[in-house]
Amino acid sequence: MKKVKIGNVEIEQTAILAPMASVSDRAYRYICKKYGAPYMVSEMASSKGMHYNDRKTRELLSIDDFERPMGVQIFGDNPEYMSEAAKKCMEFSPNIIDINMGCPVPKVAGNGAGSSLMKTPELAGEIVKAVVSSVDIPVTVKIRKGWDDENVNAVEFSKILEANGASAICIHGRTRKQMYKPPVDWDIIKRVKQAISIPVIGSGDVISPEDVVKMYKETGCDLVMIGRGSYGNPWIFSQVKEYMERGEIKTMPTVEERLAVMVEHIKLLCEFKGENIGMKQARKHSSWYIKGMKNSASFRGECGKLEKLDDINILKDKILEYNK
């Protein structure tokens, strides 16, 4: 496979895992890496939280060597705090630091960070410059199409970020106002790619290997990022590679294989976070893994009641019996 260079980091040109708050934790990344994700980014960590030495924030930045190459993502609206956070990130030896300027949720964008920075391009440029000058590894930035349909500024915004030292731009083809509602605009990804010289990563409504190839062709982007398309489906990364190499997908997991990986994933959650927290988070993950199986609607109700690690094995056996 071809490789893309972001700074000095080489990444296989297939599909990479998106950073997703409350989803792409260590357990999720481990499973996705095992099934072919060539590059991943951590959940976003607050620069303000890092300034005040928040323990939970620091836990988000832990990296196992198995995960590399890997980036850590930080967010904030203060160049000084962001510079300080970037320096603290280096304790975990990330390969790349990613700045979130695309998150649409109110608790982030409503406080001047995330996608709100698209309304203040000069400040965004100052933040990138501050982070780039603080570390000796590549710095990337995740953005959106714009704030709303009246303020679509991704092209101009990307030029400012590049001028201030960004090594790559990841663009999601929706505005902040859209959140995750359709339609997604892949043409804006193409326009950003044509306007800057650094690598461009495309994001938005990529849920199949066919979508990945289509995005590469239609936008000319350097990498494609998969987020929600990986929910309960870590195999998508190996399938993307297979599809790009052979033009078809022969490797489809059986119900037994899907459930075995589900159990492995839940065990990792409990190992990393403890059984109490792990099993609460297992409820959404297990419902994603069983999507499309026989009687999945009924079994999703049982997913929502998981409390102990033993419960996931009991559920697995019930689903297997029903899907014989």
C-alpha positions in Angstrom: 0.0 0.0 0.0 1.0 3.6 -0.6 2.0 5.7 2.4 1.3 9.3 3.3 3.8 11.4 5.3 2.6 13.8 7.9 5.8 15.5 8.9 8.1 12.5 9.5 5.3 10.1 10.3 4.4 7.5 7.6 0.8 6.3 7.5 -0.6 3.6 5.2 -3.0 5.1 2.8 -6.1 3.1 3.6 -8.5 4.4 6.3 -7.6 5.8 9.8 -9.6 5.8 13.0 -11.3 9.1 14.0 -10.9 10.5 17.5 -14.3 10.2 19.1 -15.1 11.4 22.6 -16.4 8.6 25.0 -15.8 6.0 22.2 -12.2 5.8 20.9 -10.6 4.9 24.3 -7.7 2.4 24.7 -10.0 -0.6 24.5 -11.6 0.6 21.3 -8.3 1.6 19.7 -6.7 -1.8 20.6 -9.5 -3.6 18.8 -9.4 -1.3 15.8 -5.6 -1.6 15.6 -5.8 -5.3 15.7 -8.1 -5.3 12.7 -6.0 -3.0 10.6 -6.3 0.7 11.6 -3.0 2.2 10.5 -3.3 5.3 12.5 -5.4 6.5 15.4 -6.0 9.6 17.5 -6.9 9.7 21.2 -10.1 11.1 22.6 -9.8 14.9 23.0 -8.2 16.2 26.2 -8.9 19.6 27.6 -5.9 22.0 27.7 -7.5 23.7 30.7 -7.9 20.4 32.4 -4.2 19.7 31.8 -3.3 23.1 33.2 -5.0 22.1 36.4 -3.6 18.6 36.4 -6.9 16.9 36.0 -6.2 13.1 36.4 -9.0 12.0 34.1 -7.6 14.3 31.3 -4.2 12.7 31.6 -5.6 9.2 31.4 -6.9 10.1 27.9 -3.4 10.6 26.7 -1.9 7.2 27.6 -0.4 5.3 24.6 0.6 1.7 24.3 3.4 1.0 21.8 1.0 -1.4 20.0 -1.1 1.6 19.0 1.6 3.5 17.2 1.8 5.5 15.1 -0.7 7.5 17.1 -1.7 11.1 17.8 -3.2 12.7 20.9 -5.8 15.4 20.5 -6.1 18.5 22.6 -8.6 21.3 22.6 -9.0 24.8 24.0 -9.2 28.5 23.1 -6.1 29.9 24.9 -2.8 29.7 23.0 -0.8 29.7 26.3 -2.8 26.8 27.8 -2.6 24.9 24.5 1.2 25.4 24.3 1.5 24.1 27.9 -0.8 21.1 27.1 1.3 20.2 24.0 4.4 20.2 26.2 2.7 17.9 28.7 1.6 15.6 25.9 5.2 14.9 25.2 5.5 12.9 28.4 3.4 10.2 26.6 5.6 10.3 23.4 2.8 10.8 20.8 3.8 10.7 17.2 1.5 13.6 16.3 -0.4 16.2 18.2 -3.9 17.0 16.9 -5.8 20.1 17.7 -9.6 19.9 17.7 -11.2 22.8 15.9 -14.2 20.8 14.7 -16.1 19.5 17.8 -19.7 20.8 17.6 -21.0 19.9 21.1 -22.1 22.8 23.2 -19.9 22.2 26.2 -16.8 22.6 23.9 -18.0 24.9 21.1 -20.1 26.9 23.5 -17.0 27.8 25.4 -14.9 29.2 22.5 -13.1 25.9 21.6 -13.7 23.2 19.0 -15.7 24.4 16.0 -16.2 27.8 17.6 -12.7 28.6 16.6 -13.8 28.7 13.0 -15.4 32.0 13.8 -12.1 33.4 15.0 -9.5 32.4 12.3 -6.7 34.7 13.7 -7.0 33.1 17.2 -7.0 29.7 15.6 -3.8 30.6 13.8 -2.2 31.8 17.0 -3.1 28.5 18.7 -1.5 26.5 16.0 1.6 28.6 16.0 1.9 28.3 19.8 1.5 24.5 19.7 3.9 24.0 16.8 6.6 26.1 18.5 6.2 24.1 21.7 6.9 20.6 20.3 9.2 18.9 17.7 6.6 16.5 16.3 4.0 17.2 13.6 0.8 19.2 14.5 -2.4 18.5 12.7 -5.8 20.2 13.0 -9.3 18.9 12.7 -11.9 21.3 11.3 -15.4 21.5 9.8 -16.8 23.0 6.6 -17.6 26.2 8.6 -19.8 27.4 11.4 -23.1 27.5 9.4 -24.2 27.7 5.7 -23.7 31.5 5.8 -20.1 31.1 7.1 -18.4 28.4 5.1 -14.7 29.3 5.4 -12.8 25.9 5.5 -10.6 26.9 2.5 -9.5 30.2 3.9 -9.3 28.8 7.4 -7.0 25.9 6.2 -4.7 28.4 4.5 -4.2 30.2 7.8 -3.5 27.0 9.7 -1.0 25.9 7.1 0.7 29.3 7.3 1.1 28.9 11.0 2.8 25.5 10.8 0.1 22.8 10.7 1.4 19.6 9.1 -2.0 18.3 7.9 -5.6 19.3 8.0 -8.5 16.9 8.7 -11.9 18.3 7.4 -15.3 17.0 8.2 -17.7 18.0 5.4 -20.5 19.5 7.6 -20.9 22.8 9.4 -21.2 23.1 13.1 -24.9 24.0 12.9 -25.5 20.7 11.0 -23.8 18.6 13.8 -24.0 15.2 12.2 -27.1 15.6 10.1 -27.1 15.1 6.4 -26.1 16.1 3.8 -22.3 15.9 4.0 -20.3 18.0 1.5 -17.3 16.2 0.1 -16.7 18.9 -2.4 -15.4 21.2 0.4 -12.8 18.5 1.1 -11.7 18.7 -2.5 -11.5 22.5 -2.4 -9.3 22.4 0.7 -7.1 19.8 -0.9 -6.6 22.0 -4.0 -5.9 25.1 -1.9 -3.1 23.9 0.4 0.1 21.9 0.0 0.0 19.9 3.2 -1.8 16.5 3.5 -5.6 16.7 3.8 -7.7 14.0 5.6 -11.3 13.6 4.6 -14.1 12.9 7.0 -17.9 12.5 6.9 -20.3 9.6 6.2 -17.7 7.0 5.4 -19.2 3.8 6.5 -18.0 1.2 4.0 -14.8 0.3 2.0 -16.6 1.5 -1.1 -17.1 4.9 0.6 -13.4 5.1 1.3 -12.4 4.6 -2.3 -15.1 7.0 -3.5 -13.9 9.7 -1.2 -10.3 9.3 -2.4 -11.5 9.5 -6.0 -13.9 12.4 -5.6 -11.8 14.6 -3.3 -8.2 13.8 -4.0 -7.6 13.7 -0.3 -4.5 12.1 1.2 -6.2 10.0 3.9 -9.7 9.0 4.7 -11.0 9.0 8.3 -13.6 6.6 9.6 -15.6 7.4 12.8 -19.1 6.0 13.3 -18.6 3.5 10.5 -16.3 1.6 12.9 -19.0 1.2 15.6 -19.2 -2.5 16.4 -17.3 -3.0 13.2 -13.5 -2.9 13.6 -13.1 -5.2 10.6 -13.8 -2.2 8.4 -10.1 -1.3 8.4 -8.9 -4.6 7.1 -11.8 -4.7 4.7 -10.8 -1.3 3.3 -7.3 -2.6 2.6 -8.6 -5.8 1.0 -11.0 -3.8 -1.2 -8.3 -1.4 -2.3 -6.0 -4.2 -3.2 -8.4 -6.7 -4.7 -11.5 -4.7 -5.6 -13.7 -7.0 -3.5 -14.2 -8.1 0.1 -14.1 -11.8 0.9 -13.3 -11.5 4.6 -16.6 -11.1 6.3 -16.8 -12.0 10.0 -19.3 -14.6 11.1 -21.8 -14.1 13.9 -19.5 -16.2 16.1 -16.5 -14.0 15.3 -18.4 -10.8 15.8 -19.5 -11.9 19.2 -16.1 -13.2 20.2 -14.6 -9.8 19.4 -17.4 -8.1 21.3 -16.5 -10.1 24.4 -12.8 -9.4 23.9 -13.6 -5.6 23.6 -15.7 -5.6 26.8 -13.1 -7.5 28.8 -10.5 -4.9 27.8 -12.9 -2.1 28.9 -13.1 -3.7 32.3 -9.4 -4.3 32.5 -8.6 -0.6 31.7 -11.5 1.1 33.6 -12.7 -1.4 36.2 -15.8 -3.6 36.0 -18.2 -0.9 37.2 -17.3 1.8 34.6 -16.4 -0.8 31.9 -19.8 -2.5 32.0 -21.7 0.7 31.8 -19.8 1.7 28.7 -20.2 -1.9 27.4 -23.9 -1.3 26.9 -23.5 0.9 23.9 -20.6 -1.1 22.4 -22.4 -4.4 22.6 -25.5 -2.9 21.0 -23.3 -1.9 18.1 -21.8 -5.3 17.7 -25.1 -7.1 17.5 -26.7 -4.8 14.9 -28.2 -6.7 12.1 -28.3 -10.1 13.9 -31.5 -12.0 14.3 -33.7 -10.5 17.1 -31.2 -7.8 17.6 -33.9 -5.3 18.7 -34.8 -7.5 21.6 -31.2 -8.2 22.5 -30.4 -4.5 22.5 -32.7 -4.2 25.5 -30.5 -6.7 27.3 -27.4 -4.8 26.3 -28.8 -1.8 28.2 -29.0 -3.9 31.4 -25.4 -5.2 31.5 -23.8 -4.9 34.9 -21.2 -7.6 35.4 -18.5 -9.0 33.1 -20.2 -12.4 33.3 -23.4 -10.9 31.8 -21.7 -10.4 28.4 -20.9 -14.1 28.1 -24.5 -15.0 29.0 -25.8 -12.5 26.4 -23.3 -13.9 23.8 -24.6 -17.5 24.4 -28.2 -16.3 24.0 -27.5 -14.5 20.7 -25.6 -17.5 19.4 -28.4 -19.9 20.2 -30.9 -17.6 18.5 -28.7 -17.1 15.4 -28.0 -20.8 14.7 
